[in-house]
Amino acid sequence: MVDLPPPVDALAREVAALPGVDAVALGGSRATATQRPDSDWDLGLYYRSSRRSLDPDDLRRLGHEGVVSELGEWGPIVNGGAWLTLDGTPVDILFRDLDTVERWHGQARRGRFRVLSQNGYVVGAPTYLPVGELALCQPISGALPHPRFPERLASTAPERWRGRAGVALMFAQAHAAAGDRVCCTGMLTQAVLCVAHARMAERGEWALNEKGLVHRAGLDAVQALLAGDAGLASTVAAVAAALGVEPLAAR
């Protein structure tokens, strides 16, 4: 049984009764007991577009303070939701199409995934991310699958992520040679996050977003390298060494 504060519990009951909603789940840091005192509450609203699509206007008609997006407005992975405040309690609602998530789960079981551009993500979001949400969430109402990290994905994903890191390091070298600190730092950041994803996949652990990902992957030492005052070329070399990844050589 999920223990929710009264305003969140009342909202969960309201949204569970909306047309098209199959299930409601507690997600985010509250579901994994990693929250801070000021953390908000995340509720996943699961629906099946093959049966009946969710209508955001139904959520708006509940009359709560905040913003409700259209379906797909926030991106392909985080495909919409709401930022609400109830009696001073911040609650994020995330729309999730179970048909899409289950299709991505099937791909992940075969070791396949895509990395899609997503608002708020530096390297993009892997399509197995919402599958991890299912694995770690706490259901409030309705029935939801509880997938394990696929063995095949743990085998294929690390190489792909490290390959992307090598490409990012190659471009970081080029930006360093041109004296472009912003683009060089951006490519180094991508390289670090890609290796973080690779390490998480090797351990069979879900990465739901990029917050705290560097720390979880044991790459804290790279933070100081990015914040240092060494020359750009030296920083690229130091980061590549710390990651254990060689920059891709295009020629």
Phi, psi and omega in degrees: 000129181275129180267111183243147172296152186310316181295322180288321178298317180295319178295318179302320179292321180296311185288333177296334182270358181291147178302134177090346182281122178270324184202157175231137182221149172277128180233194178068202185293332179293329180284332183255008178059037177243018185285157169264168179302330182263009181294145177277181179251131181251126176242125176268127176256110184259132179220169177238113181294338179290339180257305179198123181287152177286141177249110180303335179297330177296322177289321179297323183293347175292339171083020181277151179293131177142195184239135177241128182272170169278164174296132179082357185292329185268352179136177184283334181266301173271087196272026176129173181161209183209149171246109185240158174229122181238113181052042179081000181262119179282131180228126174259132175249132181241126177280136179220121177273110183298329178299315180292315181297320180291328175294317177294326177296318178299320177294318180297323178297335176267007179081017184249146174195162172240156174249115186253144175297129185217133178308134176086002180242133182285309182264000185095174184244129176289147182293347176276357181300311179294339175292319176297325176300317177299320183293328189253350184286166175245107181300138177254316177213151181081174182252134180227146174291158181231078188287150172265160178293122186294135179299320181296322178294321178296337179274321187267326188295318183303317180297318179296315181295319179292327174298319177295324178297319179298321177295315179299321179293324177300314180291328176299319177300316180296318179292324177297317180297330180272358180074021181266095185293320183297308183290325178298313180296322178298317179292323177295320178298317177299317181299316181297314181293325177296317178293325176299316177299319180299316181294320179297317180295320178301324180275355182069034181248139180284138171249113185270339178195187182265354180293121179072008185293321180298317179294315181299328182275000178075032183246027182302329183298335181289335180303316182293326179295319180289333181270355183285177182248021177290163176298159184300314182298320179294323179294318178300315181296320182291319179294317179300318179295319180295326180278341184071031182233131176274136175301141177297137176258108183287331181223000000 
